[in-house]
Amino acid sequence: MGRPVAVVVGVGAELGLGAALCRRFALEGHHVLVAGRTADKISQVVRTIEKDGGTAQAVVTDTTRESDVVRLFDQAMSPGAGLDPADLIAYNAGNNRKFDFRELSAEMFEDFWRIGCFGGFLVGREAARRLVPLGRGTILFTGASGSMRGKPGFAHFAAAKSRGRNEASHGRRWDCNWSSNQSTSLAC
Ligand SMILES: NC(=O)c1ccc[n+]([C@@H]2O[C@H](COP(=O)([O-])OP(=O)(O)OC[C@H]3O[C@@H](n4cnc5c(N)ncnc54)[C@H](OP(=O)(O)O)[C@@H]3O)[C@@H](O)[C@H]2O)c1
């Protein structure tokens, strides 16, 4: 058995939630695939993990592009010598911005939806495709109470629950939880 591997999608600033998840998983012994859309930012997160004695690699990924997500998971499931296929996946992509709702254009709404919801669907589906044959794994979706009100967070929850039901019908037990800090998790 090799070392466990985790994937965090939607990593940017060192002070962001995505970077914090990467550091935490590395601290717990995971090799971490640090996936985000800005190469400089994710490379900095990798350097910090390595400085603290962990291992990680940066994978430039636009989570709204299906081909990027599939490529990320191809890499995550064959991560190299001494490493197990990834079985811990976190989806954190978001675009936290405050502005007047009346100023929200249709283009901006669609952009938010692409990142918050469509990207979550691509990652969740790809994770389920890869983890179900393994028979184990955890998928986490971060979110805030605002995302629950704004529906993309709820859409993740509903999609995760439906995936859970679907996988259960394939003879695997998946637990789906909406936790007190409004993250959604699915584990089997
Ligand atoms: N921070 C908190 O305390 C907290 C608490 C509860 C819930 N949350 C929720 O957790 C989520 C993330 O929060 P955060 O604080 O880490 O803020 P954030 O700055 O929104 O971090 C999300 C990251 O997603 C990346 N991203 C955006 N579009 C992407 C795409 N198409 N492909 C790949 N990556 C993409 C951004 O990368 P770039 O930087 O390169 O643009 C950004 O670094 C949000 O939904 C937020 O509501 C945060």
The ligand as a MOL file (V3000), in Angstrom:
LIG
                    3D

  0  0  0     0  0            999 V3000
M  V30 BEGIN CTAB
M  V30 COUNTS 48 52 0 0 0
M  V30 BEGIN ATOM
M  V30 1 N -13.0320 31.4370 3.5000 0
M  V30 2 C -13.9370 31.0840 4.4110 0
M  V30 3 O -13.8060 31.3150 5.6040 0
M  V30 4 C -15.1790 30.3250 3.9640 0
M  V30 5 C -16.0560 29.8730 4.9490 0
M  V30 6 C -17.1760 29.1430 4.5600 0
M  V30 7 C -17.4000 28.8940 3.2250 0
M  V30 8 N -16.5560 29.3700 2.2820 0 CHG=1
M  V30 9 C -16.8600 29.0740 0.8810 0
M  V30 10 O -15.8170 28.3050 0.3420 0
M  V30 11 C -15.6110 28.6630 -1.0190 0
M  V30 12 C -14.1930 29.1570 -1.2550 0
M  V30 13 O -13.9020 30.2110 -0.3600 0
M  V30 14 P -12.4410 30.8780 -0.2520 0
M  V30 15 O -12.3860 31.6480 0.9820 0
M  V30 16 O -11.3600 29.8810 -0.4850 0 CHG=-1
M  V30 17 O -12.5380 31.9850 -1.3420 0
M  V30 18 P -12.1730 32.1080 -2.8480 0
M  V30 19 O -11.1880 33.1770 -2.9570 0
M  V30 20 O -13.4870 32.2620 -3.5110 0
M  V30 21 O -11.4410 30.7320 -3.2860 0
M  V30 22 C -11.9340 29.9510 -4.2960 0
M  V30 23 C -10.8820 29.7020 -5.3410 0
M  V30 24 O -11.5410 29.1380 -6.4570 0
M  V30 25 C -10.7110 29.4160 -7.5610 0
M  V30 26 N -11.4490 29.3470 -8.8040 0
M  V30 27 C -12.3730 30.2190 -9.2730 0
M  V30 28 N -12.7930 29.8350 -10.4740 0
M  V30 29 C -12.1220 28.6940 -10.7930 0
M  V30 30 C -12.1210 27.8380 -11.9140 0
M  V30 31 N -12.9170 28.0600 -12.9790 0
M  V30 32 N -11.2930 26.7690 -11.9010 0
M  V30 33 C -10.4990 26.5320 -10.8380 0
M  V30 34 N -10.4540 27.3130 -9.7420 0
M  V30 35 C -11.2650 28.3860 -9.7190 0
M  V30 36 C -10.1990 30.8330 -7.3500 0
M  V30 37 O -8.9270 30.9060 -7.9670 0
M  V30 38 P -8.1680 32.2680 -8.3380 0
M  V30 39 O -7.7390 32.8350 -7.0240 0
M  V30 40 O -7.0170 31.8280 -9.1580 0
M  V30 41 O -9.1620 33.1200 -9.0490 0
M  V30 42 C -10.1610 30.9440 -5.8170 0
M  V30 43 O -8.8650 30.8790 -5.3380 0
M  V30 44 C -16.6380 29.7480 -1.3600 0
M  V30 45 O -17.7380 29.1210 -1.9760 0
M  V30 46 C -17.0060 30.3020 0.0060 0
M  V30 47 O -18.3210 30.8150 0.0040 0
M  V30 48 C -15.4420 30.0680 2.6210 0
M  V30 END ATOM
M  V30 BEGIN BOND
M  V30 1 1 1 2
M  V30 2 2 2 3
M  V30 3 1 2 4
M  V30 4 1 4 5
M  V30 5 2 4 48
M  V30 6 2 5 6
M  V30 7 1 6 7
M  V30 8 2 7 8
M  V30 9 1 8 9
M  V30 10 1 8 48
M  V30 11 1 9 10
M  V30 12 1 9 46
M  V30 13 1 10 11
M  V30 14 1 11 12
M  V30 15 1 11 44
M  V30 16 1 12 13
M  V30 17 1 13 14
M  V30 18 2 14 15
M  V30 19 1 14 16
M  V30 20 1 14 17
M  V30 21 1 17 18
M  V30 22 2 18 19
M  V30 23 1 18 20
M  V30 24 1 18 21
M  V30 25 1 21 22
M  V30 26 1 22 23
M  V30 27 1 23 24
M  V30 28 1 23 42
M  V30 29 1 24 25
M  V30 30 1 25 26
M  V30 31 1 25 36
M  V30 32 1 26 27
M  V30 33 1 26 35
M  V30 34 2 27 28
M  V30 35 1 28 29
M  V30 36 1 29 30
M  V30 37 2 29 35
M  V30 38 1 30 31
M  V30 39 2 30 32
M  V30 40 1 32 33
M  V30 41 2 33 34
M  V30 42 1 34 35
M  V30 43 1 36 37
M  V30 44 1 36 42
M  V30 45 1 37 38
M  V30 46 2 38 39
M  V30 47 1 38 40
M  V30 48 1 38 41
M  V30 49 1 42 43
M  V30 50 1 44 45
M  V30 51 1 44 46
M  V30 52 1 46 47
M  V30 END BOND
M  V30 END CTAB
M  END
